[in-house]
Amino acid sequence: MAPLRRKNKTGPCRLNVGTDEGQHSNGDSNSENELKELISEEAFFRLKESGTGLHLKSVDELIQMAYGYYNEIALPKLVTDFDSLELSPVNGRTLTDFMHLRGLHMHSLGRVVELAEKLPHIQSLCIHEMVTRAFKHIVKAVIASVENVADLSAAVASSLNFLLGSCNMEDNDQNIKDDHILKLHWLQTFLSRRFGWTLKDEFLHLRKLSILRGLCHKVGLELVPRDYDMECPNPFRKFDIISMVPVCKDALQQTDEIYWSHPRFLLIKDSWRMLLIGTKALAKMIAVCGPYHRTTASAYSLLAVVLYHTGDFNQQKALDINERELGLDHPDTMKSYGDLSVFYYRLQRIELALKYVNRALFLLHFTCGLSHSNTAATYINVAMMEEGMGNVHVAPRFLHEALKCNQRLLGADHIQTAASYHAIAIALSLMEAYSLSVQPEQTTLKILQAKHGPEDLRTQALEQQEAARNGTPKPDASIASKGHLSASDLLDYISPDQDSRGSDA
């Protein structure tokens, strides 16, 4: 039929073609008009000038494209960053911050659990956060239903006992059993509808103190600081509820969004120029938020990284603010302890560094438990500092714990697992057990070769070490010539920045 229509030069055929073009043109025009009604002229002009052709799409098409990007690119990219440890949440709050920073809804937590099948610590964090958010609605509903303020503490304590109290199915109290079954049924239904996740037996393995802490933050509860027995049916009393504070949600201005993530900052090689920019950011944070604020502490902490290269630091100030404003068990406070320990270690004040890093390790155990990648990294730092104190026989114990944690959470072929093997090889060599240090170093080499190939600087560094052991040293052109690496140098060596690696090349 098509060749016959091409030969036909009559008017009707040309009119049909013109009609199709006109319909297509009218469709584009309708899409443009529809978009112009929804966005400003400046935004539409920028969209049109981008050359993507998105201004010709209808609203329904744009929505479908956005859904496709969200589900097929944004969520998998988040899990990939969790796997590479570019992002490492330690509790529900940091997980929420990371997702909100990337424009991801918390309703997608169930999908994140499915994508993070090889990251059990991330799955655990997501499940804890989903359960905490579910219980939050119950506690808020109970608080709203109380008419007499004098009965508020008793009602809250009763709700917490119902949600977090232990239930032994062997007990004879049928009411407790019925309450437990009702709670699990409601929780399964809520998580399925809200997050698209089916709760199985995970509730039996939850860290109830983490859920309690999350509830207090989300609802504004203040409890008596004591040791709560979560294995009994009624761990809370009405006298444990001290007060309630209002909970406000606001958009916190991040220091790194102001200056530190600016492209020009990444290109600056002069530490004094970086110091100037960092000081400017700190001054703005103090002027806007005040001297004692979490963003001001973040500015102090980032400035300390620059001052560290100039022989001075303000990390102690950041730690003081975080302890006062955020609490002892906040992730930023834990990070401040860890950073301060590294700074003191590089200043050869190793005993003080051990004090701070052990404090960070204790808070990590309390907040996210032993099964977390940050705990494994802190184990490596403790081991390196014990080596600096001369306790070389103590270091392998921490390093083997870090190795087991990384193997269990990240896999046997992960880059952090290679870091653990490399640290073990260093510890064994310091103990003069040279024959035993060969195997972990060879394992590190195999992981680096598989992950990055033989041309990568890290692979070449380990090859140079192996060749030196065999008596045939290769040209010394890598970081391996530095011998024993500190904790921070070790992590930089295993996972260097792309910019610094490019400049070295």
N, C-alpha and C positions, 0 to 999 in steps of 0.2 A: 504493500500500500504506500510506503514512503516514497519509492521512486516515482510512482504515478503522480503523487502530489507535488513532487519537485517539478515534473514536466508541465503541470497545470499552471499556467500564468494568469489565470483569471482572477478577478477581484476577490471572490469569496475566500479563496485560500489565503491570500495576503491578509484579508481581514481577520481570519482565524489566528494567524501568527501574531498580528498586532494585538489581538484581544488577550492572548496568553501573556505577552510582554506587559500589557497594561495591568493585568491582574497581578503579575509579580511586582510591578512598580507600585501598585496600590497597596499590596501587602507590606512592602518595605516602608511605604509612607505611613501606613497605619501603625506599624511597630515603632517608627520614630515618634509619631505623635503620642503614642501611649507612654513611651519613655519620658518624653518631654513633660508630660503631666505629673510624673512621679519624681523627677529629679530636676535640679536647677539647670539653667541654660549653660552656666560655666561648666558644670559637671558633664552635661551632655556633649559639650564642645570638646572637652578633654578626652572623653570616651571615643568620639568620632575621630579625633586627631591621632589616637593611639595606633590606628591602622589594623586593629584586630577584627573589625567588622561586627563588634558586639552591639553597636548602635542599631544594626539592622535586625537583630533578633527580637522576637516577641518576649513579653514578660514570662510566659510559661516556659519558653526555651531557656531563658536565662536562669530560671529557678531550677530546671532540670540539670543544667550544666553546673550550677552551684552545688546541688546535691551530689552529683557525680564527683566533683572535685573534693568535696568534704569526705565522702565515704571511701573513695579510691586512692586519694593522695594525702589529704591532711591527716587523717587518723593513722594510716600506716606510717607516715613520716614521723609522727609523735612516738610511736612504738619503736621505730628505728633509732631515734635519738635516745630513748630509754636504753636500748640495747648497747649503743655505742658509749653510754654514760655521758653524753653531752648534756642530758638532763637526768638528774638523779633525785627524785622526790623521796623524802623520808617520812612524810605523814600526809594526812588528807589536805591540810592547808597548802603545802607546797605543791601537791598534785593539782589542786584546784587552780593555783596561781599559774602553773605551767600551761594548763589547758585554756584558761581564760586569756593568757597572753597570746595564744595562737588562734583565738576566736572559736574555740571548741566548746560545745555545750556539755554540761555535766550529765545530761541525759545519755550521753554516748559512753558512759563508763562500762556498761555491759559489753559494748563492742570492743572497747579497749582490752577488757579481760580476754575476749576471744582472740584478739590479735596477739596478745602477749603470752601465748601458750608456752613459750620457752623462757619466760621471765617470771618465775613464781613469786618473787618479792613484789613485783609490780601488780600481779594479780591479787595478792593479799592486800596491798594498799587500796586498790580499787574496790574490793569487796568490803573492807572496813569502812571506806567512805560511803558506799551505798547504804550499808546498814545504819551508819551514823545519821545520814540524811533522812532515812526512813523513821528512825526513832525520834528525830527532831520534831516531826509533825505530831507525834503522839504527845510529847512533852508540852509543846506549844498549845495543843488543844486542851490538855488538862489545865494548864495555867489560865487559859482564857475562860474556862468553865467555873473557876473558883470565884465565888461571890464575896466571901469574907477573907480579907487579907490575912487574918490571923491563922486561917487554915491552909495558907499557901504552902508553907514549908512541909507540912504533913502530906499534902497532896503530891508535891514534887518527890518527896522521899518514897512514897508509895509507888509512884510511877517508875522511878529508877529501880526499885526492888523488883517490880514486874518485868522490866526490860532486861536488867542485867543480873538479877539474882539467879543462883544456880538451882537446877531442878534435877534431882535424882529420881529416875523412873522407878527405882526400887522402893521409894518411900510409900507409906500408906496413905498420905494425904492426897485424896483424889482431887481436891480443888486446885492444888499446886500443879498437878499433872494436866488438868484441863486448861489452866491458864497457860502453861507452856505450849501445849498443842495449839491453842488459839493464837498465841503470839507467833509461832512458826508459820502457821497457815496465813495469817495476815501479812507477815513479812515476805513470804514467797510471792503472794499475790501482788504486793506493792512493788517489789523489785522487778517482777516480770512486766508489769504495765508501765512503770516509770523508766526503767533502764533497759528493758529487754533482756534481762539476765535471770536464769532459773537457779534459785538457791537449792543446793543439795545438802551435803553434810558439813558445809564450811562453817556453819554457826557454832559447831562444837569446838572449833579450833581458833575462834576469834580471841584477840587480846582485848579483854573487857575494859582495862584501864585506858587503852587508846580510844575506845569508843566513848568512855566517860569523859575523857579530856576533850574530844571533839564536840560532844554534846554541850559541855560547859561553855565552849567558845561560841557555838552557834546560837544557843539559847540565852546566854548571859548569866549562867549560874556560878555562884561562888560557894565552894564547899570547904569544910574543915579539913586541913591537911593532916590526914592520919592514914594508917595502913588499913585499907578496906579489904575485908575477906570476901572475895568474889565467889568463893566456893560454897557459901551459905545462901539460903533462900532470901534472907533480908539483911543485906550488908549495910543498908542506909537507915538512919534514924532522922526524925524531923529536926533534931538539934544539929545535924550535919549541914543543913542548908543555912548558910550564913546570910546571903543576900542575893539580889538579882540586879544586874546592870543592863542598861540599854545597849543593844547591838546595832551599830551603824555600818552600812556598806558604802564605801566610797572608792573612787578611782585613785589609788596611790600613784604619785608621780615617781617613776623609777629614775634613779640617778644615771644609770647606764643608758637610759633612753634620751637623756638630755645631752650628754657630752661623750660618754664612754663608748657608745656603739656608733658614734659618728664615723663615717669613712675616713675623714682626715686624721682621726685619732689613731687609727690602725696603721697609718703611714708614718707616724712620727717616730723617729729613732732617738731623738734627744730627750733624755729623761727629765731635764729641767723644763722643757716645753710641755711635756706631759704633766709635770708637777703644776705648772701654771694653769693648765686647763682643769686639772683636778681640783685645785684650790678654788677656782671660779665656780665649779659645780657645787663644792661644799658650801661656799658662801651663799649661793642661791638657795640651797636646801635649808640652811639655818634661818635665812630671811623669810622663807615661805612657811616652813614647817616648825621652826623652833629648834633650839639646841638639843633637846631631848626628844627625838622622834626616830622611828625605825628607818625612815629614808635618810635622815642625817647620819645614823649609824652606818647605813650602807655606803654613804659618801665617804665617811671616815675609813671604812674598810677598803674601798677601792683606792683611796688615796694612799693607804698604807702599802699597797702593792708597788706603787711608784716610788714612795719614799724608801721602801726596802732596798731599792737599787742605789739610793743615794746615802744609805747608812743611817736612816732614821725611819720611824714609823709611828702611826697613830692608832694601831690596832687595839691597844689597851683602852683608848677612849671609846672605840666602837664597841668593845666588849662591855664596858661599864654601862653604856646607853642600852644595849640589848638586854642585859640582865635586869636593868631597872624598868624598862618599858615593855619588854616582851616576855620576860620570865626566864627561869633557868633552863627550862626544857624546850624552848623554842628552837626551830631549825637554824635561824640566824645566829642565835647564841652559841649553838654547837659549832657552827662554822667559824665563829669568832675565836672560840677556844682552839680549834684546829689550826687556823691561820696563825694565831699568836704562838702556838707551839713550834710551828715551822720557822717563824722569824727568830725566836729565841735559839732554836737549834743552829741556825746559820750564824748567829752571834756567839756560838760556842758556850752558851749558857744552857747546857744540855739538861741539867737537873731540873731547872725551872721549866724547860720545854716538856720534859716527861710529866711534870705535874699537870700542865695544861692539856696535853694529849690524852692522859688517862682520864681527866675530867670529861673531855669530849667523848671518849670511848664509853664511859659510864652513862652519859646522857643518851648516846646512840642505843645502848642496850635497853634503856628505859623507854625510849620513844618508838623505835622500829625493830628492836630485837636483834638477835644474832644473824638472822637471815636477811642481810642487806649488803649491797655492794659498798656503801659508804663505811660500814663496819669493817669490811675486809680491807679497804684502803687505809683505815685508821690502824688496823693491826700491823700493816706494813710500816707505817710511820713509827709506831711504838717499837717495832723490832729494830729499825734503823737507829733510833735514839738510844736503845739499850746497847747497841753496838758502839755508839759514840761514848757511852759511859764505861765501856770495857767489858760489859756483860754479854760477851759473844755467845755464851752457852744458853742464855735466856731467849735470844732472838729467834732461833728456829721454832720454838713453841708457838709464838705469835704468827710466824710466817706460814706454818703448816695450817693454822686455823684460817688464815686468809686464803690459802690455796683451796682448802676444802669448801669454803664459802663461795669463792668465785667459780669453782667447778660445778657446784650445785645450782647456783643461780644463773650464771652466764654461759656455762658450757666449757668443755675441755679445750676448745680451740679459740676461745675469746682472747682479745688482746690483754685484758686485765689478768687472765690466767697466766699469760706469758710473763706479765710483770711479777707475779708471785713466784714463778719458777726462777726468774732472773734474780730476784731478791734472795731466794733460798741458796742459789749458787754463790752469791756474794758472801752470805753468812757462813757457808761451809768453807769457802776459801779463807775467810778470816780465822776460822778454827783450824786451819791447816789441814783440812780433810779434802785435799785437792782431788783425789780420785772420786770421791762422792759428789763433788760439785760439777763433774762433767755431765752427768746424765740430765739434771735439771736445765743446764745451759743448752744442751743439745735439744731438749724439748722446746725451750724458748725459740731456738733457731728454726725448728720445724714449723712452729706456729707462725712466726714472722714470714717465713718463706711462703707458706700457704696463704696468708692474709695479704701480703704486700709485694711478694715477688723478690727475686734476687737482687734487683737494682735499687731497692729501697735502702736509705741510709741506715736504718735500724738493723736490717738484715746484714748489710755489709759490716756493721760494727761487731755483731756476734761472730760472723765468719772470720773477722780479724782476730778475735779472741781465740777461736778454735784453732786457727792456723798458728797462733803464738804457742799454744799448748803442744802442738805437734812439732814445733821447732822450725816452722817455715813461715815467719811473720810476713804479712802483706803490708803494703804501704799504709802508714798511720794517717788516715784522713777522716777520722770519725770520732765520735764522742767516747768510743771505747778506750781511747788513750788516757782518759781521766781516771780510769780505775774505779775505785769504790765511789758510788754515787750516793748523794743524800736522798732523803725521801722525796723532796720536791723535784730534784734533778731526775730522779728515777721516773717519776710520772711524766715529766716533760719529755724524757727520752722515749718512753713507750708510746705516748700520744702527743706528739708535738703539734703546734699550730701550723696550719698550712702556710701562713705568711712567713713565719720564721724559717720553715723548711725551704721555702722558695728563696729567701734571702741567703741562706747558707749555701744553696746550690749556686 
